Structures are given as structure tokens and as C-alpha cells.
């Protein structure tokens, strides 16, 4: 499938051999990643920084901001930053690629330090609402014009509802960032789907994080009007199988273009491109061109407030 210009991706940890969460990130590397993204039909992204010790996250945010502002292509391509963590559920299989020892309960002061390091570019923060006491951080972020997304969470339905009242507007990679086995009925996937009329639901459409038949079921229930496709791309995106880095992890990317922990096999991101995701949506999920545009262009713009 020929890449269609205009893809908007709200979760990009790296691309084209470049890891945005690596302390060695350079201007040249960031330019390379943006060049490859543009060649693959992507127009704008939220560059994503994931959980680490707070000083490390702050350093990486500042480095990314500094590199971006020196390059017109990077300024045009990187519409903002997505901070995923460190306010996530650290146990029970909800942690995903995020190191549990670096996670912490949410608080507005810590959020303010991260936002300050983001130099006015932070558009989206993913957190676990049950680790946000009194939902004070959710309210603080929303009051400062930053979108808040639930993710790596097992928040009960009443807390998710309260978080939506407090300013929560998205749910990060529904069906992932959770254990392989869940309660049959009352689980975080069902709760997210139940709130599809209030939250933008984000899905990784690489055919691995969610089987296409399951994604079709989810979209039938949630509808395409408020669904968003993200790649959760890491350094391997656009390159294919091999061994790459994602922050502190060394990950193996197989022929399925999903990134796996080399020892546990746990999913740690994706090597899929938005163009490939669009192909999967068309061929395996059965969506129309208009629906694919909604999920990969129009809805991400609206969900992140990108105009």
C-alpha cells in the first residue's frame, strides 16, 4: 500500500534506528528519524518519553526539545511530546516496558517538573488514574491545557468515570499495557470500551498487539468516530527485524514487526509504520478509506488538539 500523506501518530518512541529515549540522542539522529517518518507518509507525531528515574526523564525531555528546535523538519514533524509515565501501575502485568522501580504515584509538583522540561511542547500525559490521589494531577494537567490519557492501569470503573470528570480524555493503547489473562467481564478493556462515548480510545493496529478480528470487534463497539490508531513505534520502525534499544531495554524485533523482550518475550513496542497499519486496517479489519483516514489522520489531530 502506497503511504498516504498526512498520518498523525500520537505515540512514537523512536523511528528509523533512532531511540528518542536514549541518552545519546543527537540532532542528526532526530533529523534522520523525522526524514524516515516523512518518507513513510507521516505528517506529525508526538515524540514519546517513557518511564525512568525522574532526573533521567527530565534530561531526555530537555535533550529532545533542544534537538528539535534546531531543525525545521523536526519542528514541523514533532507537533509535541507524549510523556508516558512515571505515574503508572507498577505490578500485576500492567507495567509493560516501564521499569516498576521508576514508577511513582502522581503528584502535581512532579508533573510540573516534567512539563517544564518539555519546554511548552507537552501535549499528552499517560497515567494510571488509581495512582493519582484525589485526581489532583489529572486536574492540574487538564487545567494547563495538556491532554490526559489512562494507560498501564487497572482503575475501577468509578475511578475512570471520576477521572473523565476531572479532565481525562483518552485511553492509551487499549488492550495492551495489561496482563495476558484478565477477569472475564470486569476488566480494564471492558471498562475502557464502556467509556467510549467519553474517551478517545487508542489502538495499536500492527496485527500483533491486537489480532485484527479482535480490533474489528472493539471498533464495532467503540465506533470509529472516537477511535485513534497509534504505532507505539520504537527505533526499529521502518527498518524491520533485528535487535534494537528502547530506553534501558534491548529488544528483539521479529518478522511480525513487534518488539519483544529477549528473555521474557513480553511486548515492548512495535516496529510497524502507519502505512502498514493502514494496510492492516483495510485488508484484515475491513475498514473503508474514510474510516482509515478518521483513525490515522483526523481523530489523532482532534484527540491531541493539533487542529
C-alpha positions in Angstrom: 0.0 0.0 0.0 1.5 3.4 -1.0 1.9 5.7 2.0 -0.8 8.3 2.2 0.4 11.8 3.3 -1.0 13.2 6.5 -0.7 10.4 9.0 -0.7 11.6 12.6 0.9 9.3 15.3 0.4 10.2 19.0 2.9 7.6 20.3 6.3 7.3 18.8 9.2 6.2 21.0 11.7 6.2 18.1 12.0 5.5 14.4 14.4 4.5 11.7 17.1 3.3 14.0 16.8 6.3 16.4 15.7 5.8 20.0 14.1 9.0 21.5 14.6 7.6 24.9 18.4 7.1 24.5 20.8 9.4 26.3 22.9 9.6 23.2 20.1 11.1 21.1 21.6 13.7 18.7 20.2 16.3 16.3 21.4 14.2 13.4 19.6 11.2 14.8 16.4 13.1 15.3 16.6 14.5 11.8 17.1 11.0 10.4 14.0 9.8 12.3 11.9 12.6 11.0 13.1 12.2 7.5 12.1 8.5 7.6 8.8 9.3 9.1 8.0 11.8 6.4 9.1 9.3 3.7 6.5 6.8 5.2 3.7 9.3 4.9 3.6 10.6 8.4 2.9 14.4 8.8 3.1 14.9 12.5 3.9 12.9 15.7 4.0 13.2 19.4 7.5 12.1 20.4 7.2 9.8 23.4 9.3 9.7 26.5 8.6 6.7 28.8 9.1 5.9 32.5 12.6 6.3 34.0 14.0 7.8 37.2 12.8 11.4 37.3 16.1 13.1 36.6 16.6 10.8 33.6 13.2 11.6 32.2 13.8 15.4 32.7 17.2 15.1 30.9 15.7 13.2 28.0 12.9 15.7 27.6 15.3 18.6 27.5 17.6 16.9 25.1 14.7 16.1 22.7 13.4 19.7 22.9 16.8 21.2 22.3 17.5 19.0 19.3 14.0 19.7 17.8 14.3 23.4 18.0 17.5 23.4 15.8 15.9 21.7 12.8 13.0 23.0 10.7 12.0 19.5 9.7 11.9 18.3 13.3 9.9 21.4 14.3 7.4 20.6 11.6 7.2 16.9 12.2 7.2 16.8 16.0 4.0 18.5 17.0 4.5 17.9 20.7 5.6 15.4 23.4 3.8 12.5 24.9 5.0 11.6 28.4 4.0 8.0 29.2 4.7 7.5 32.9 6.1 7.5 35.5 2.6 7.6 37.2 1.6 4.0 36.2 0.6 0.8 37.9 3.9 -1.0 38.7 2.7 -4.6 39.1 0.3 -7.3 38.1 1.4 -7.3 34.5 0.3 -3.7 33.8 3.8 -2.2 33.7 4.7 -3.3 30.1 8.1 -1.8 29.0 8.1 0.6 32.0 10.6 -0.2 34.9 8.5 -0.6 38.0 11.2 0.7 40.3 11.0 4.1 38.5 7.2 4.4 38.8 5.6 6.6 41.5 2.2 7.9 42.5 1.2 11.0 40.6 1.5 14.5 42.1 1.2 17.9 40.5 4.7 19.0 41.6 6.4 16.1 39.8 4.1 16.6 36.8 5.1 20.3 36.7 8.8 19.4 36.6 8.2 17.1 33.7 6.1 19.7 31.8 8.7 22.4 32.4 11.4 20.1 31.0 9.2 19.7 27.9 9.6 23.4 27.1 5.9 24.0 26.3 5.7 21.0 24.0 3.9 18.5 26.3 0.6 17.7 24.7 -0.3 14.4 26.3 0.5 12.5 29.5 -0.4 8.9 30.1 -1.0 7.9 33.8 -2.9 5.3 35.8 -5.9 7.2 37.5 -5.8 4.9 40.5 -2.3 6.2 41.2 -3.4 9.8 41.1 -4.6 10.6 44.6 -7.7 12.8 44.5 -7.1 13.0 40.8 -5.2 16.2 41.5 -2.6 15.6 38.8 -5.2 14.9 36.2 -6.9 18.2 37.1 -3.7 20.1 37.1 -2.7 18.8 33.7 -6.1 19.4 32.2 -6.1 22.9 33.7 -2.8 23.6 31.9 -4.2 22.5 28.5 -2.5 19.1 28.5 -4.4 16.0 27.4 -4.5 13.2 29.9 -4.8 9.6 28.9 -5.3 6.5 31.1 -2.9 3.7 30.5 -1.0 0.9 32.2 -3.9 1.0 34.6 -6.4 -1.3 36.4 -8.6 1.6 37.5 -12.1 0.6 38.6 -15.0 2.0 36.6 -15.9 4.5 39.2 -12.4 6.0 39.2 -12.3 6.1 35.4 -15.6 8.0 35.4 -14.3 10.4 38.1 -11.1 10.9 36.1 -13.1 11.7 33.0 -15.0 14.3 35.1 -11.6 15.7 36.2 -10.2 16.0 32.6 -9.2 12.6 31.4 -9.9 12.4 27.6 -8.0 9.4 26.1 -7.1 5.8 26.8 -3.6 4.7 25.7 -3.2 1.5 23.6 -6.5 -0.2 24.7 -5.9 -4.0 25.1 -2.3 -3.6 25.9 -0.3 -2.5 29.0 -2.3 -5.1 30.9 -1.8 -8.8 31.8 -2.3 -11.6 29.3 -5.1 -13.0 31.5 -7.9 -10.9 33.0 -11.3 -11.3 34.7 -13.8 -12.4 32.1 -16.1 -9.5 32.4 -15.0 -6.7 34.7 -11.5 -5.9 33.3 -9.8 -2.8 32.1 -10.5 -3.4 28.4 -14.2 -3.7 29.1 -14.1 -0.5 31.3 -12.4 1.4 28.6 -14.8 0.3 25.9 -17.7 1.2 28.2 -16.5 4.8 28.3 -16.0 5.0 24.5 -18.6 7.8 24.4 -16.3 9.9 26.7 -12.8 8.9 25.8 -10.7 8.7 22.7 -9.6 5.1 22.5 -6.2 4.4 21.1 -5.3 1.1 19.5 -2.0 -0.4 18.1 -3.0 -1.8 14.7 0.0 -3.9 13.9 -1.9 -7.2 13.9 0.1 -8.5 16.9 -0.8 -6.2 19.8 -4.4 -6.8 18.9 -5.4 -9.6 16.5 -7.3 -8.0 13.6 -10.6 -9.8 14.4 -10.5 -8.5 18.0 -9.7 -5.0 16.8 -12.7 -5.2 14.5 -14.9 -6.2 17.5 -13.5 -3.4 19.5 -14.2 -0.9 16.8 -17.7 -2.2 16.2 -18.4 -1.4 19.9 -16.5 1.8 20.3 -17.2 3.1 16.8 -14.7 4.8 14.6 -15.8 8.3 15.4 -13.7 8.4 18.6 -11.0 5.8 17.9 -7.4 6.5 17.2 -4.6 4.3 15.8 -1.1 4.7 17.1 2.1 2.7 16.3 3.9 2.7 19.7 6.9 2.7 17.3 10.4 2.3 18.6 13.8 2.6 16.9 13.2 -0.4 14.7 10.2 1.1 13.0 10.7 1.4 9.3 13.7 -1.0 9.4 12.3 -4.4 10.2 13.6 -7.4 12.2 16.7 -7.1 14.4 17.9 -6.1 17.8 17.3 -2.5 19.0 17.1 -0.4 22.1 14.1 1.1 23.8 15.3 3.2 26.8 17.0 0.8 29.2 15.8 -2.3 27.3 17.4 -4.3 24.5 14.6 -5.7 22.4 14.2 -8.3 19.7 12.0 -7.5 16.7 10.7 -10.5 14.8 9.1 -10.9 11.4 5.8 -9.8 13.0 7.3 -6.3 13.5 6.5 -6.4 17.2 9.3 -5.8 19.7 9.8 -8.4 22.3 11.9 -8.6 25.5 14.7 -11.0 24.5 14.2 -13.2 27.7 10.6 -13.0 28.6 9.1 -12.4 25.2 6.9 -9.6 26.6 5.8 -7.0 24.0 7.9 -3.8 24.3 6.7 -1.6 21.5 6.4 -2.0 17.7 8.3 -1.7 14.5 5.1 -1.1 12.5 4.7 2.0 10.3 1.5 4.0 10.0 1.3 3.0 6.3 1.5 -0.7 7.3 -1.2 -0.1 10.0 -3.4 1.5 7.3 -3.0 -1.6 5.2 -3.9 -3.9 8.0 -7.0 -1.8 8.8 -8.0 -2.1 5.1 -7.2 -5.7 4.4 -7.5 -7.5 7.7 -10.0 -5.4 9.7 -12.1 -4.4 6.7 -12.4 -0.6 7.1 -13.2 1.8 4.4 -10.7 4.5 3.2 -12.9 7.1 5.0 -12.7 5.2 8.3 -9.0 4.6 8.0 -8.5 8.4 7.5 -10.5 9.0 10.6 -8.4 6.7 12.7 -5.0 7.7 11.3 -5.3 11.4 10.4 -8.4 13.2 11.6 -9.1 11.7 15.0 -5.5 11.8 16.2 -5.4 15.5 15.4 -8.6 16.2 17.3 -7.8 14.0 20.3 -4.4 15.8 20.8 -5.7 19.2 20.0 -3.5 19.6 16.9 -6.1 21.4 14.8 
